[in-house]
Amino acid sequence: MMKRQTLNFLVDALALAGLIFLMATGLFLRYILPPGSGKSLSVWGLTRHEWGDIHFYIAVFIVAVLSLHLALHWQWIACAIQKKPREGSGSRVALGVAGLVILLLIAAAPFLSPKDKYQDGVYHKTHQSEKSHPENKRGNSASTETLRGSMTLVEVEQSTGVPIDHILKELRIPENVSSDEKLGSLRHRYNFEM
C-alpha cells in the first residue's frame, strides 16, 4: 500500500502537470491556432477544434484530480472548520466565502448569458425576433440562403439585406471594388472564407 505522503505528492504532481498542460493548450489555441483557423490550420494533424477537445479533457482531468485532493484532505478541512474560532478568524471566513461566491458567479456567467449567432460577419442576439435582424429586411432568413461564388455583391446584398459596404468592411475588401464583382473571384483575390 502506498504511503499517504507519497499519494498526496503524486496527486499534487498530477494537478500541477494538468494545470501546466491546460495553460499550454490555452495559449496554443489563442496564439498558434487562433479563432477562425479551424479548417485551415492544423498542428500534429489536429485542427483547432480537436485541440479544443484536448483542452476540455485536460480541464476535466484537473477537476477529477482536485476532487481527489480535496477528498484526501477532507479530515484536515473538517478540523479547520470545527476549530474554536480565534479573534479575527470570522472576517477571514467571511472573506473566503465571499471569494468563493464571486468565483462561482464568474464561472456560471457564460452559462447564464444569452447566446449570439454569428452569421454573415455579424453577431445577432438569439433572443431577438428573426424580423429584427438586418438580413431579414426582405423577409428572407440568411440561414436558409446559400451564398454562391457566382453571386455578385449586389445579389448578396439583395438576398441577405446586408449592405455592400458592410460586406466589404467585414471581408477586408477595398471599398473601390465594383458591386458587380462575383464572390468567387473576390475570394481568390482577397483570400477570405465564404
C-alpha positions as a Markdown table, in Angstrom:
| # | Residue | x | y | z |
|---|---|---|---|---|
| 1 | Met | 0.0 | 0.0 | 0.0 |
| 2 | Met | 1.2 | 3.5 | -0.9 |
| 3 | Lys | 2.1 | 5.8 | 1.9 |
| 4 | Arg | -0.2 | 8.8 | 2.4 |
| 5 | Gln | 2.6 | 11.3 | 1.9 |
| 6 | Thr | 3.5 | 9.6 | -1.4 |
| 7 | Leu | -0.1 | 9.6 | -2.6 |
| 8 | Asn | -0.5 | 13.3 | -1.7 |
| 9 | Phe | 2.7 | 14.1 | -3.6 |
| 10 | Leu | 1.5 | 12.1 | -6.6 |
| 11 | Val | -1.9 | 13.8 | -6.7 |
| 12 | Asp | -0.4 | 17.2 | -6.3 |
| 13 | Ala | 2.2 | 16.5 | -9.1 |
| 14 | Leu | -0.7 | 15.4 | -11.4 |
| 15 | Ala | -2.6 | 18.5 | -10.6 |
| 16 | Leu | 0.4 | 20.7 | -11.4 |
| 17 | Ala | 1.1 | 18.8 | -14.7 |
| 18 | Gly | -2.6 | 19.2 | -15.6 |
| 19 | Leu | -2.5 | 22.9 | -14.9 |
| 20 | Ile | 0.6 | 23.4 | -17.0 |
| 21 | Phe | -0.9 | 21.4 | -19.9 |
| 22 | Leu | -4.1 | 23.4 | -19.6 |
| 23 | Met | -2.2 | 26.7 | -19.7 |
| 24 | Ala | -0.1 | 25.5 | -22.6 |
| 25 | Thr | -3.1 | 24.3 | -24.7 |
| 26 | Gly | -5.0 | 27.6 | -23.9 |
| 27 | Leu | -2.0 | 29.7 | -25.1 |
| 28 | Phe | -1.6 | 27.4 | -28.1 |
| 29 | Leu | -5.3 | 27.8 | -29.1 |
| 30 | Arg | -5.1 | 31.6 | -28.6 |
| 31 | Tyr | -1.8 | 32.3 | -30.4 |
| 32 | Ile | -0.9 | 29.4 | -32.7 |
| 33 | Leu | -4.3 | 28.3 | -33.8 |
| 34 | Pro | -6.4 | 31.5 | -33.4 |
| 35 | Pro | -10.2 | 31.6 | -33.7 |
| 36 | Gly | -11.2 | 31.2 | -37.4 |
| 37 | Ser | -8.3 | 28.8 | -38.2 |
| 38 | Gly | -10.4 | 25.7 | -37.5 |
| 39 | Lys | -10.4 | 24.3 | -41.0 |
| 40 | Ser | -7.3 | 26.0 | -42.5 |
| 41 | Leu | -4.6 | 25.2 | -39.9 |
| 42 | Ser | -3.5 | 22.1 | -38.0 |
| 43 | Val | -0.6 | 21.0 | -35.8 |
| 44 | Trp | 0.4 | 17.4 | -35.5 |
| 45 | Gly | -2.6 | 16.6 | -37.7 |
| 46 | Leu | -5.1 | 18.1 | -35.3 |
| 47 | Thr | -7.3 | 21.1 | -36.1 |
| 48 | Arg | -8.2 | 23.9 | -33.7 |
| 49 | His | -11.4 | 22.1 | -32.7 |
| 50 | Glu | -9.6 | 18.9 | -32.0 |
| 51 | Trp | -7.1 | 20.8 | -29.8 |
| 52 | Gly | -10.1 | 22.4 | -28.1 |
| 53 | Asp | -11.3 | 18.9 | -27.2 |
| 54 | Ile | -7.9 | 18.1 | -25.7 |
| 55 | His | -8.1 | 21.4 | -23.8 |
| 56 | Phe | -11.5 | 20.4 | -22.4 |
| 57 | Tyr | -10.5 | 16.9 | -21.4 |
| 58 | Ile | -7.4 | 18.3 | -19.6 |
| 59 | Ala | -9.8 | 20.6 | -17.7 |
| 60 | Val | -12.0 | 17.6 | -16.8 |
| 61 | Phe | -8.8 | 15.7 | -15.6 |
| 62 | Ile | -7.9 | 18.6 | -13.4 |
| 63 | Val | -11.3 | 18.7 | -11.8 |
| 64 | Ala | -11.1 | 15.0 | -11.1 |
| 65 | Val | -7.6 | 15.3 | -9.6 |
| 66 | Leu | -8.5 | 18.3 | -7.5 |
| 67 | Ser | -11.6 | 16.5 | -6.2 |
| 68 | Leu | -9.3 | 13.6 | -5.2 |
| 69 | His | -7.0 | 16.1 | -3.5 |
| 70 | Leu | -10.0 | 17.5 | -1.5 |
| 71 | Ala | -11.1 | 14.0 | -0.6 |
| 72 | Leu | -7.6 | 13.2 | 0.7 |
| 73 | His | -7.5 | 16.3 | 2.8 |
| 74 | Trp | -11.2 | 16.3 | 3.9 |
| 75 | Gln | -10.3 | 15.4 | 7.5 |
| 76 | Trp | -8.0 | 18.4 | 7.7 |
| 77 | Ile | -10.7 | 20.7 | 6.1 |
| 78 | Ala | -13.3 | 19.5 | 8.6 |
| 79 | Cys | -10.9 | 20.0 | 11.6 |
| 80 | Ala | -10.0 | 23.5 | 10.4 |
| 81 | Ile | -13.7 | 24.4 | 10.1 |
| 82 | Gln | -14.7 | 22.9 | 13.5 |
| 83 | Lys | -11.8 | 24.5 | 15.5 |
| 84 | Lys | -12.7 | 27.0 | 18.1 |
| 85 | Pro | -12.8 | 30.4 | 16.3 |
| 86 | Arg | -10.0 | 32.8 | 17.2 |
| 87 | Glu | -10.2 | 36.5 | 17.2 |
| 88 | Gly | -10.3 | 37.8 | 13.6 |
| 89 | Ser | -11.0 | 34.4 | 12.1 |
| 90 | Gly | -14.6 | 35.4 | 11.4 |
| 91 | Ser | -13.5 | 38.1 | 8.9 |
| 92 | Arg | -11.2 | 35.6 | 7.2 |
| 93 | Val | -14.1 | 33.1 | 6.8 |
| 94 | Ala | -16.4 | 35.8 | 5.5 |
| 95 | Leu | -13.7 | 36.9 | 3.0 |
| 96 | Gly | -13.2 | 33.3 | 1.9 |
| 97 | Val | -16.9 | 32.7 | 1.5 |
| 98 | Ala | -17.3 | 35.9 | -0.4 |
| 99 | Gly | -14.4 | 35.0 | -2.7 |
| 100 | Leu | -15.9 | 31.6 | -3.3 |
| 101 | Val | -19.3 | 33.0 | -4.2 |
| 102 | Ile | -17.7 | 35.5 | -6.6 |
| 103 | Leu | -15.7 | 32.8 | -8.3 |
| 104 | Leu | -18.8 | 30.6 | -8.7 |
| 105 | Leu | -20.7 | 33.6 | -10.2 |
| 106 | Ile | -17.9 | 34.3 | -12.6 |
| 107 | Ala | -17.7 | 30.6 | -13.6 |
| 108 | Ala | -21.5 | 30.4 | -14.1 |
| 109 | Ala | -21.8 | 33.7 | -16.0 |
| 110 | Pro | -21.2 | 32.3 | -19.5 |
| 111 | Phe | -23.8 | 29.6 | -18.9 |
| 112 | Leu | -26.4 | 32.2 | -17.9 |
| 113 | Ser | -25.7 | 34.7 | -20.7 |
| 114 | Pro | -27.7 | 34.8 | -23.9 |
| 115 | Lys | -26.1 | 33.2 | -27.0 |
| 116 | Asp | -25.1 | 35.2 | -30.0 |
| 117 | Lys | -25.4 | 33.8 | -33.5 |
| 118 | Tyr | -22.5 | 34.7 | -35.9 |
| 119 | Gln | -23.8 | 35.0 | -39.4 |
| 120 | Asp | -22.5 | 36.9 | -42.4 |
| 121 | Gly | -19.8 | 38.5 | -40.4 |
| 122 | Val | -22.3 | 40.0 | -37.9 |
| 123 | Tyr | -23.3 | 38.9 | -34.4 |
| 124 | His | -27.0 | 38.6 | -33.8 |
| 125 | Lys | -28.7 | 38.0 | -30.4 |
| 126 | Thr | -30.6 | 34.7 | -30.4 |
| 127 | His | -33.4 | 36.0 | -28.1 |
| 128 | Gln | -34.4 | 38.8 | -30.6 |
| 129 | Ser | -37.1 | 38.0 | -33.1 |
| 130 | Glu | -35.9 | 37.0 | -36.6 |
| 131 | Lys | -37.6 | 40.0 | -38.1 |
| 132 | Ser | -35.3 | 42.4 | -36.3 |
| 133 | His | -32.2 | 41.0 | -37.9 |
| 134 | Pro | -30.6 | 43.1 | -40.7 |
| 135 | Glu | -30.5 | 40.1 | -43.1 |
| 136 | Asn | -34.3 | 39.8 | -42.9 |
| 137 | Lys | -35.2 | 43.2 | -44.4 |
| 138 | Arg | -36.8 | 41.4 | -47.3 |
| 139 | Gly | -38.3 | 38.7 | -45.2 |
| 140 | Asn | -35.6 | 36.2 | -46.1 |
| 141 | Ser | -33.6 | 34.4 | -43.5 |
| 142 | Ala | -29.9 | 34.3 | -44.3 |
| 143 | Ser | -29.6 | 31.0 | -42.6 |
| 144 | Thr | -31.7 | 29.5 | -45.4 |
| 145 | Glu | -30.0 | 31.5 | -48.2 |
| 146 | Thr | -27.0 | 29.9 | -49.8 |
| 147 | Leu | -24.2 | 32.2 | -50.9 |
| 148 | Arg | -22.5 | 31.1 | -54.1 |
| 149 | Gly | -19.3 | 32.2 | -55.7 |
| 150 | Ser | -21.2 | 33.1 | -58.9 |
| 151 | Met | -23.2 | 35.8 | -56.9 |
| 152 | Thr | -22.3 | 39.4 | -57.3 |
| 153 | Leu | -22.0 | 41.8 | -54.3 |
| 154 | Val | -25.4 | 43.3 | -55.4 |
| 155 | Glu | -27.0 | 39.9 | -55.4 |
| 156 | Val | -25.6 | 39.1 | -51.9 |
| 157 | Glu | -26.9 | 42.4 | -50.6 |
| 158 | Gln | -30.4 | 41.7 | -52.1 |
| 159 | Ser | -30.6 | 38.2 | -50.8 |
| 160 | Thr | -29.3 | 38.9 | -47.3 |
| 161 | Gly | -30.2 | 42.5 | -46.7 |
| 162 | Val | -26.6 | 43.2 | -45.6 |
| 163 | Pro | -25.3 | 46.4 | -47.1 |
| 164 | Ile | -22.4 | 46.1 | -49.6 |
| 165 | Asp | -20.2 | 48.5 | -47.6 |
| 166 | His | -20.6 | 46.3 | -44.5 |
| 167 | Ile | -19.7 | 43.2 | -46.5 |
| 168 | Leu | -16.6 | 44.8 | -47.9 |
| 169 | Lys | -15.6 | 46.0 | -44.4 |
| 170 | Glu | -16.1 | 42.6 | -42.8 |
| 171 | Leu | -14.2 | 40.7 | -45.5 |
| 172 | Arg | -11.5 | 43.4 | -45.6 |
| 173 | Ile | -12.0 | 44.1 | -49.3 |
| 174 | Pro | -11.2 | 47.7 | -50.6 |
| 175 | Glu | -14.2 | 50.0 | -50.9 |
| 176 | Asn | -13.4 | 50.8 | -54.6 |
| 177 | Val | -14.3 | 47.2 | -55.7 |
| 178 | Ser | -17.2 | 47.1 | -58.2 |
| 179 | Ser | -20.5 | 45.9 | -56.8 |
| 180 | Asp | -20.9 | 43.7 | -59.9 |
| 181 | Glu | -17.8 | 41.6 | -58.9 |
| 182 | Lys | -18.5 | 37.9 | -58.2 |
| 183 | Leu | -17.8 | 36.5 | -54.8 |
| 184 | Gly | -15.7 | 33.7 | -56.2 |
| 185 | Ser | -13.2 | 36.0 | -57.9 |
| 186 | Leu | -13.1 | 38.2 | -54.8 |
| 187 | Arg | -12.5 | 35.2 | -52.6 |
| 188 | His | -9.5 | 34.2 | -54.7 |
| 189 | Arg | -8.1 | 37.7 | -54.8 |
| 190 | Tyr | -8.6 | 38.7 | -51.1 |
| 191 | Asn | -8.4 | 35.2 | -49.6 |
| 192 | Phe | -11.5 | 35.1 | -47.3 |
| 193 | Glu | -13.8 | 32.2 | -46.3 |
| 194 | Met | -17.3 | 32.2 | -47.5 |
